[in-house]
Amino acid sequence: MVAMDILKIVKGLRDQGYIEGELSINPEWYVIFEPENLEQYNLEYEIAKYAPEFIAFGSSGGGELLALNDSGEVFTLPAIGMEAQYAEKIAESVEDFKQFMERNH
């Protein structure tokens, strides 16, 4: 489900002003990928190989990816040494995650 909606989710976040900013939780910063680059980023980071249950939609700007699982939960995932076992859940959903995000106006 998430895989089919990821472009819509990312476009929606960016349209609402969630592009880059501070987080009130770790990793303390977020950058939401451009929708047109989502597939390329996921290919370059080899998400399908190392953590196939996730899709990256952003990063911390410093070594951690922001990713969704099939249930739509939000996780951080290390970009180096990536394995699903190192994923840390930070929100139940993108809507919940937005409460921690500073919005750019």
N, C-alpha and C positions, 0 to 999 in steps of 0.2 A: 504493500500500500504506500509506504513512504517513498519508495523509489519512483513511483509514478507521480507523486505530488511534490517532490523535492524542488523542482523548478518553481512551482506555484508558491511554496513555502518561502523560498529564498527571495523571490521577486516581491512577495508580500512584505517581508521584513524590511527589505531595502526601500520599498515604496513608503513604508511607515516611518522611515528615518533611522532604522537600525542598520547602519552601515559599518561603523567602527566606533568604539568607545569603551568606557570603563564598565567593569562588572563589579557588583557588590559581593561577589563570591570568587573563589579561585576558578580560573586563572587570572582574574582581575582585569583582563582586557579582551576584547573580541573584535574580529574582522569578519564580516559576512562576505563570502565569495560572490562575485558577479555571476548571475545566472548563466550567462553564455560561456563561462569558464568552469562550471561545476564538473562536467564530465572530464575535462582535461586534468583538473586538479586531482580527482579521484583516480584517474589512470596514472598520473605521475607519482602519487604517493603509494600506489599499488594497494589500495584499500581492499579490492576484491581478493587479492592474494593473502594479505596478512590479517585482515579483520573483515571477512566477507559479510558479517551480519550488520555492518555499519555503512553509512554513506556520509561523507564529510560535506559540511555546508559552510564551514568557516574555520578560523584558526584563532589562536591566542596572540598571533604575531610573534611568537617566541618558542616554537617547538611543540606546541600541542594543537591538535585538530579539534574542532567542534563537530560532533557527529551525531546522527540519529540512528536508532535501531529500527527494526520493522514495526515496533509498537509505537514509534514516535517519541520515545524518551530521548533526552539530550545527555550526551556524554562528552568528556574530554578523552582524547586518545593520543598517546605520544607519537609524534611523527617519526622519531628515531627509536628503534626497538619496538615498533608497533606490533602488538598482539592484543587480541580481544580481552585477554585476562587482565590487561593493564588499564582497560577502560574504566573511567570513574563516572558514575551517574551524577549529574548535577541538577537535573530537573525532570519532572514527570512528562512534560510536553514542551513544545515551542512556546505555547501561551504562558506556561509557568516560567519558562526561561526569560521571557520578556520582562518580568518583574525585577530581574537582576541587572538588566541592561540599561545603560544610559543611552538616550536617543539623541541623534544629531538633528538639529532643526535648521 
